[in-house]
């Protein structure tokens, strides 16, 4: 039996509704991002020249950690209440509902992070030339992080305390994203062409959109078989 | 068909195998004489599985849950009727976390009214359901059988339903289930 609404759009809508119902929980990565970023000037130095030098890297690392925080929950509740099993025995391609869930995840984590990042940029004295590239690179980059993180979340969904294993699994895969993400911001600050690193990020995102849902579908089937 | 067997005998595992949630390590599941892998869409489109974890989302209301789990063509009136039938009138717009365990199960069982599937797989459907609920479910199962549907359920209760055959699941037994 299948509900025809349960495709890409159906899962996108449902996960957004679920996120809205527990918005306090969903907002915590964003609060984490803002709070930890305010610690940096306190811990290093309020000197704007030194902060400006570190800002691109720090903002990117914070965004990565904030995304990682929320990734674990991506499939956890569906696994616990049995919806995941219902999804697995529904007569449709698994990749599309999965992609819908990931888009919903990005809309409630990556997108808000991108939108508040100029604020953090100002706080860390990021030069104005870096603001737009930072937002662009975060928008593309956090989408990559959501997709890659979802593969790890699918693999570790059946584990009680999968959080640490998840980090160990996905952080190596996050490396290219953070390299090109912060490179885009740094290039813009140095007055170089920042569209190059951004294009690489866009290419990574395209590859991830095409490949990650397949890997996730495989991982979910594997996990349910145990 | 009723599956019986001691705790841990493999009733749930058997049912998950039949619904293709689990892949068998040996042997195969046939649907109308064909392996289910070959007619996956057709088969899965025609089954309804309610397991131990019923797929009910705690933050959604009973109505939203049922709407999500029902075919897209189901009208709002049909949803309301199905929730009435399982005795959830008045609870339809309350978030499910404030309902009891029995009521969660009733939300899941309301799917039986909206589903158009011919084969029902029900794993311990009577868990935490009260006496009246058990009777209602029995009537629903009988009606489904009379319509020509098939029911596979696991339960420890004795059900007075005509035509219900019992299979005892034992570990390491080779059973061929005629479906």
Interface residues (C-beta under 8 A of the other chain):
Chain A: X1 X2 X3 X4 X5 X6 X10 X14 X17 X18 X21 X22 X77 X80 X81 X82 X83 X85 X86 X88 X89 X90 X91 X221 X224 X225
Chain B: X16 X19 X20 X21 X22 X23 X40 X41 X42 X43 X44 X45 X46 X47 X48 X49 X51 X52 X53 X54 X55 X56 X57 X58 X59 X60 X64 X68 X69 X70 X71 X72 X73 X95 X111 X115 X116 X117
